[in-house]
Amino acid sequence: MTPPRDASGAGGFAAFGLADTLVNAVTSLGYEEPTPVQCETIPVLLTGRDMLAQAATGTGKTAAFALPMLHHLLTNPPSGRRRTRGLVLVPTRELAMQVAEAIHKYARNSGLFVVPVYGGASMSMQIRALGRGADIVVATPGRALDHLRRRTLDLEGLRVLVLDEADEMLDMGFAEDLDAILDATPAARQTALFSATIPPRILSIANKHLRDPQRITVAREKTVAGRLPRVRQLAYVVGRAQKPAALQRVLDMESPSSALVFCRTRLEVDTLVETLNAHGYRAEALHGGMQQRQRDSVMNRFRAAKADLLIATDVAARGLDIEQLSHVFNYDLPSAAEDYVHRIGRTGRAGREGTAITLVEPREHRLLRTIEHFTKQKIEVGSVPTVADLKAKRMESTRGSLRDRILAGDLDDARVVVESLAEEFDVLDVAAAAVKIAHAAIAGEGGDREVEIPPAAPHIDRPRGPSRPYRGGGPGPRPGRRPR
């Protein structure tokens, strides 16, 4: 679908007729043109009509349902006290945090409050947050039902309800929870259901809980065949706390001639640059908080090879013209598959080979699979290289340097030293000592610590079965609940 234009010919998000506060927020985040799913769904949701949308992860769904929801709440303020008027249900706590963070950014300077509610977190803190008032709640079904039964979540004033990744919630056994939550909401609400697939059970929910919904199917953008043929793609699974050390280890293994490292936020860019430079790397920062002259100065130093690493946000890296880039590192995995393609497409240009390396947190495996499906290419997943791996790589580098020197000839003066030492020591010991000295001069020694990566798994807010007793107020689980 063609991006919208208003009567004056202006395009982008302003053409939808969204509140100025929202347009300013998305513009400051670097959004320029809406994605296909946003072009299809935002106009429908702004009319207040229910919607059943088939759209996959990584297509820009969050902004597609969040912006119309925020617009409705801004243009129809409550008459009395603050109460929950928007509810987004998602399958996992990781997605709840991600969606809540995105909506919070869109709602900047709007006065609207967003509260995430999910299992595995402090119930008392969530109760206090809800008690202070939340315009929008982003929740997993199990925890939302807990709060409803405790009467700490009031949905009587709900105006907009979104079911995100509904098929995933059903796969996880949340069907009864969803029915119970939907039954507790006003009949006059607007409901939007997003799902990657539309099987009969999704249609059953739509027929039961949606009113004459607009049916929309948004196809994925097709990746051009051969678009990334010369890019070697690797991913290392590493916890967030270990990322700085892991990146340094991978940088030492790869020895990039010039590399672009993508981070999610400005603060992360500045922190990582400081850390890398303190460990002897030559890194420069590039983000939206810099003036144009600062950006130009950074790019001039990078192009002149006075810096090896450019640490940047997606917004700041747009439009950069860098001819020769050996590596692209995703310090943070992008939330959209299209962003991943755009990032790694900056290396491997003009027939050259390139390398794209991603640091994946344990909870992000699903998003990595989504990217593989989108690009139709396998991403090799491994563990962070060990100290032994690094030492072996450095020794191989030393071996290569010594071999080149032997082939170059002109070793007569050195032969005199070897021959004199050979009278006292075994010639192999003499050669080994020479290799040791050469290795220390070429690769350096010491200072390498093992990167410890504790095992971690994504938390899943699973529905409760009869074997798990209900704690707290309310009637408790209904009899006959089936555990997953």
C-alpha positions in Angstrom: 0.0 0.0 0.0 1.2 3.5 -0.9 2.2 5.6 2.2 -0.6 8.1 3.0 -0.6 11.8 2.0 -2.8 14.5 3.5 -4.6 17.3 1.7 -1.4 19.4 1.6 0.6 16.5 0.1 2.6 15.9 3.3 3.3 12.2 3.9 4.5 10.1 6.7 2.6 9.6 10.0 1.2 13.1 10.0 -1.0 12.1 7.0 -3.0 9.7 9.2 -4.4 12.6 11.2 -2.7 11.4 14.4 -2.4 13.8 17.3 0.6 16.2 17.0 2.2 14.8 20.2 2.3 11.3 18.6 3.6 12.5 15.3 6.4 14.4 17.1 7.3 11.4 19.2 7.6 9.0 16.2 9.6 11.6 14.2 12.0 12.0 17.1 12.5 8.2 17.2 13.6 8.3 13.5 10.4 6.9 11.9 10.0 8.4 8.5 7.5 6.4 6.4 5.0 3.9 7.8 5.4 0.2 7.1 2.8 -1.7 5.0 1.1 -3.1 8.2 0.9 0.4 9.6 -0.5 1.8 6.3 -3.2 -0.9 6.3 -4.3 -0.9 9.9 -3.9 2.6 11.4 -6.6 4.2 9.2 -9.0 1.3 10.1 -8.3 1.5 13.9 -8.6 5.3 13.9 -12.3 4.9 12.7 -13.0 2.9 15.9 -13.8 -0.3 14.0 -12.8 -3.8 15.3 -10.1 -5.5 13.3 -8.8 -9.0 12.6 -5.2 -8.7 11.2 -2.9 -11.3 10.0 0.6 -9.9 10.3 3.9 -11.5 11.3 6.4 -10.4 13.9 8.9 -7.8 12.7 6.5 -5.9 10.4 5.9 -2.9 12.7 2.8 -4.2 14.5 3.4 -2.4 17.8 3.2 1.1 16.3 0.3 -0.1 14.1 -2.0 -0.7 17.1 -0.3 1.6 19.7 -0.6 4.9 17.8 -4.4 4.6 17.2 -4.9 3.5 20.8 -2.9 6.5 22.1 -4.8 8.8 19.7 -8.2 7.7 21.0 -7.2 8.2 24.6 -5.7 11.6 23.9 -8.7 12.9 22.0 -11.2 11.4 24.4 -9.9 12.2 27.9 -11.6 10.7 31.0 -14.1 12.8 32.8 -13.0 11.7 36.3 -10.0 9.9 37.8 -7.4 8.1 35.8 -8.4 4.6 34.9 -7.3 1.9 32.6 -8.7 2.6 29.1 -6.3 0.6 27.0 -5.2 -3.0 27.4 -2.7 -5.0 25.3 -2.5 -8.8 25.9 0.7 -10.5 24.8 2.0 -14.1 25.2 5.3 -13.6 27.1 6.8 -11.3 29.7 9.6 -10.4 27.3 7.1 -9.2 24.7 5.2 -7.4 27.5 8.3 -5.4 28.4 9.2 -4.7 24.8 5.7 -3.5 23.9 5.3 -1.4 27.0 8.7 0.3 26.3 7.6 1.1 22.8 4.3 2.5 23.8 6.0 4.6 26.5 8.2 6.1 23.9 5.2 6.9 21.6 3.4 8.4 24.5 6.2 10.8 25.4 4.9 14.2 26.5 1.3 13.0 26.2 0.7 12.6 30.0 -0.5 9.0 29.4 0.9 6.3 31.7 1.8 2.8 30.6 2.2 -0.1 33.1 3.5 -3.6 32.1 2.0 -6.5 34.1 3.5 -10.0 33.7 4.4 -13.1 35.7 7.7 -13.6 37.4 7.7 -10.0 38.7 6.7 -8.6 42.1 3.0 -8.6 42.5 3.0 -5.9 45.2 4.9 -3.5 42.9 2.5 -4.1 40.1 -0.5 -3.5 42.5 1.0 -0.2 43.6 1.6 0.8 40.0 -1.9 0.0 39.0 -3.2 1.7 42.1 -1.5 5.0 41.1 -3.4 4.8 37.8 -2.5 3.4 34.4 -4.0 4.6 31.2 -2.6 1.6 29.3 -1.8 -1.8 30.7 0.4 -4.3 28.7 -0.1 -7.8 30.2 0.3 -11.5 29.9 -3.0 -13.3 30.2 -2.2 -15.2 33.4 -1.0 -12.2 35.3 -3.9 -10.0 34.0 -6.4 -12.6 35.3 -4.6 -12.6 38.7 -5.1 -8.9 39.0 -8.7 -9.1 37.8 -9.5 -11.6 40.5 -7.7 -9.5 43.1 -9.7 -6.6 41.9 -6.5 -4.6 41.4 -7.1 -4.3 37.6 -10.3 -2.5 36.8 -11.5 -2.8 33.2 -14.9 -1.2 33.5 -13.6 1.9 31.7 -11.8 0.0 28.9 -12.1 1.6 25.5 -9.5 -0.2 23.4 -8.3 -3.9 23.6 -5.5 -5.4 21.6 -4.6 -9.1 21.4 -1.1 -9.3 20.0 0.3 -12.6 18.7 -3.0 -14.3 19.5 -2.0 -17.6 17.9 1.0 -17.8 20.2 -1.2 -17.2 23.2 -3.5 -20.1 22.2 -0.5 -22.3 21.5 0.6 -21.7 25.1 -2.8 -22.7 26.5 -4.2 -19.3 27.3 -7.6 -19.8 25.6 -9.7 -20.0 28.8 -7.8 -17.0 30.3 -8.5 -14.9 27.2 -12.2 -15.8 27.4 -12.3 -14.8 31.1 -10.5 -11.5 30.5 -12.6 -10.6 27.4 -15.8 -11.4 29.4 -14.7 -8.9 32.0 -14.4 -6.0 29.5 -17.2 -3.6 28.4 -19.1 -4.7 25.3 -18.7 -1.2 23.8 -14.9 -1.5 23.6 -12.9 -1.5 20.3 -11.0 -4.7 19.8 -8.0 -5.5 17.5 -6.7 -9.0 17.1 -3.2 -9.5 15.5 -2.0 -13.0 14.6 0.7 -14.5 12.4 -1.8 -17.1 11.3 -5.6 -17.3 11.3 -6.5 -20.9 12.1 -10.1 -21.9 13.0 -9.7 -21.3 16.7 -8.6 -17.7 16.1 -11.7 -17.2 13.9 -13.7 -18.7 16.8 -12.4 -16.0 19.2 -13.0 -13.3 16.6 -16.6 -14.4 16.0 -17.3 -14.5 19.7 -15.6 -11.3 20.9 -15.2 -9.0 17.9 -18.0 -6.9 16.3 -18.0 -7.0 12.5 -14.2 -6.8 12.3 -12.4 -5.5 9.3 -10.2 -8.4 8.0 -6.7 -7.4 6.9 -3.8 -9.6 5.7 -0.4 -8.0 5.5 2.1 -10.0 3.5 5.8 -9.9 4.4 8.1 -7.9 2.2 9.9 -10.4 0.0 13.6 -10.5 0.4 15.3 -10.1 -3.0 16.9 -13.3 -4.0 20.7 -13.1 -3.5 20.4 -9.9 -1.6 22.9 -11.0 1.1 24.9 -13.8 -0.6 28.3 -12.7 0.4 27.6 -11.9 4.1 28.8 -14.5 6.6 26.2 -14.4 9.4 26.9 -15.5 12.9 25.1 -15.2 16.3 26.5 -15.7 19.8 24.1 -16.3 22.7 25.1 -14.1 25.6 23.4 -12.5 28.6 23.1 -8.7 28.7 25.6 -8.3 31.6 28.3 -10.2 29.6 27.8 -8.4 26.3 30.7 -5.8 26.7 33.2 -8.6 27.4 31.7 -10.9 24.8 32.0 -8.1 22.1 35.6 -7.5 23.0 36.4 -11.2 22.7 34.6 -11.4 19.3 36.4 -8.3 18.1 39.8 -9.8 19.1 38.9 -13.0 17.2 37.6 -11.3 14.0 40.1 -8.4 13.9 37.9 -6.2 11.7 39.6 -3.6 9.5 36.5 -1.4 9.8 33.3 -2.2 11.6 29.8 -0.7 12.4 28.4 -1.7 15.8 24.6 -1.1 16.3 23.1 -0.3 19.7 19.5 0.3 20.7 19.9 3.6 22.6 22.2 6.7 22.7 23.2 5.9 26.3 24.3 2.4 25.3 26.3 3.9 22.4 28.2 6.3 24.7 28.7 3.6 27.4 30.1 1.1 24.9 32.4 3.6 23.3 33.9 4.5 26.7 34.3 0.8 27.6 36.0 -0.1 24.3 38.3 2.9 24.3 39.4 2.1 27.8 40.4 -1.3 26.6 42.6 0.0 23.8 40.1 0.0 20.8 39.6 3.0 18.6 35.9 3.6 18.7 33.7 6.6 17.8 30.1 7.3 18.8 27.3 8.3 16.4 23.8 9.0 17.6 20.8 11.3 17.2 22.0 13.5 20.1 25.0 14.8 18.2 25.1 18.0 16.1 25.8 17.7 12.4 29.3 19.1 12.7 30.1 16.4 15.3 28.7 13.7 13.0 30.8 15.0 10.1 33.9 15.0 12.3 33.3 11.4 13.4 32.7 10.2 9.9 35.9 11.9 8.6 38.0 10.2 11.3 36.4 6.8 10.5 36.9 7.2 6.8 40.5 8.2 7.4 41.0 5.0 9.4 41.7 7.0 12.6 39.0 4.9 14.2 38.3 1.2 13.6 34.8 1.0 15.2 31.8 3.1 14.7 29.2 2.6 17.4 25.8 3.9 16.3 22.0 3.8 16.7 19.8 2.9 13.7 18.5 6.4 13.4 22.1 7.9 13.3 23.3 5.3 10.8 20.6 6.0 8.2 22.0 7.4 5.0 25.7 6.7 5.9 27.9 6.1 2.9 30.7 3.8 3.9 32.3 2.0 0.9 34.4 -0.6 2.6 33.0 -2.1 5.8 34.4 -5.5 6.8 32.0 -6.2 9.7 28.6 -5.3 11.1 27.9 -6.1 14.7 24.5 -6.2 16.2 25.2 -5.4 19.9 21.4 -5.4 20.3 19.2 -7.5 18.0 16.8 -5.2 16.1 13.1 -5.8 16.8 12.2 -5.8 13.1 13.6 -8.3 10.5 13.7 -5.5 7.9 16.1 -3.5 10.2 18.4 -6.5 10.4 18.5 -6.8 6.6 19.3 -3.1 6.3 22.0 -3.3 9.0 23.9 -6.2 7.6 23.5 -5.1 4.0 26.1 -2.4 4.7 28.9 -5.0 4.5 29.7 -7.4 1.6 29.2 -4.7 -1.0 30.7 -4.4 -4.5 31.5 -8.1 -4.7 33.4 -8.1 -1.4 32.8 -10.6 1.4 31.4 -9.3 4.7 30.6 -10.6 8.1 27.6 -9.9 10.3 27.7 -10.9 13.9 24.9 -10.6 16.4 24.9 -10.9 20.2 21.6 -12.6 21.0 20.2 -12.7 24.6 18.8 -16.0 25.6 15.2 -14.7 25.5 15.6 -13.6 21.9 15.8 -17.0 20.2 12.3 -16.6 18.8 13.1 -13.2 17.2 16.3 -14.8 15.6 14.1 -17.5 14.1 11.8 -14.8 12.7 14.8 -13.1 11.0 15.9 -16.4 9.5 12.5 -17.0 8.1 12.3 -13.5 6.7 15.8 -13.6 5.1 15.5 -17.3 4.1 19.0 -17.7 5.3 20.4 -19.7 8.2 22.3 -17.8 10.9 25.0 -19.9 12.5 24.6 -19.8 16.3 27.5 -20.5 18.6 29.1 -19.8 21.9 31.4 -16.9 22.6 35.0 -17.8 21.7 37.1 -18.9 24.7 40.5 -17.7 25.8 41.9 -20.9 24.3 40.2 -20.1 20.9 41.7 -16.6 21.0 45.2 -17.9 21.8 45.0 -20.4 19.0 43.9 -17.7 16.6 46.8 -15.4 17.7 49.3 -18.3 17.4 48.0 -19.0 13.9 48.5 -15.3 13.0 52.1 -15.5 14.3 52.7 -18.7 12.2 51.5 -16.9 9.1 53.7 -13.9 9.8 56.8 -16.1 10.3 56.0 -18.1 7.1 55.8 -14.9 5.1 59.1 -13.8 6.5 60.8 -17.1 5.6 59.5 -16.9 2.1 60.7 -13.3 1.8 64.4 -14.6 2.3 67.3 -12.3 3.4 67.8 -14.3 6.7 71.6 -14.6 6.7 72.2 -12.3 9.7 69.6 -14.2 11.7 71.1 -17.6 10.7 74.4 -16.6 12.4 72.5 -16.3 15.7 70.7 -19.5 15.2 73.9 -21.4 14.4 75.7 -20.1 17.5 72.8 -21.0 19.8 72.5 -24.5 18.1 76.0 -25.3 19.5 74.5 -25.0 23.0 70.8 -25.9 22.5 68.6 -28.1 20.4 67.7 -26.3 17.2 64.0 -26.9 17.7 64.2 -25.2 21.2 65.9 -22.3 19.5 63.2 -22.0 16.9 60.5 -22.4 19.6 62.0 -19.6 21.7 62.1 -17.4 18.6 58.4 -18.1 17.9 57.6 -17.2 21.5 59.3 -13.9 21.2 57.8 -13.1 17.8 54.3 -14.1 19.1 54.6 -11.8 22.1 55.6 -9.0 19.8 52.9 -9.6 17.2 49.9 -10.8 19.3 50.7 -9.6 22.9 50.3 -11.7 26.0 48.1 -11.8 29.1 45.0 -9.8 30.0 42.5 -12.3 28.6 39.7 -13.4 31.0 37.1 -16.1 30.2 33.7 -14.7 29.5 31.3 -16.5 31.8 27.8 -16.9 30.5 25.4 -18.4 33.0 22.6 -20.5 31.5 19.4 -18.6 31.1 16.0 -19.3 29.6 13.1 -17.0 28.6 10.4 -16.8 31.2 7.0 -17.9 30.0 3.9 -16.8 31.9 2.1 -20.1 31.6 -1.6 -20.7 32.5 -2.2 -22.3 35.8 -3.5 -25.8 36.0 -5.4 -27.5 38.9 -2.1 -28.6 40.5 -1.0 -25.0 41.1 -3.0 -23.5 44.0 -4.4 -19.9 43.6 -2.9 -17.5 46.1 -4.5 -14.2 47.0 -8.1 -12.9 46.9 -10.8 -13.8 44.5 -12.5 -17.0 43.6 -9.3 -18.8 42.4 -9.0 -21.0 39.3 -12.1 -22.5 37.8 -12.5 -26.3 38.2 -11.5 -28.4 35.3 -8.7 -26.1 34.0 -6.4 -28.0 31.7 -2.6 -27.5 32.3 -0.4 -27.1 29.2 
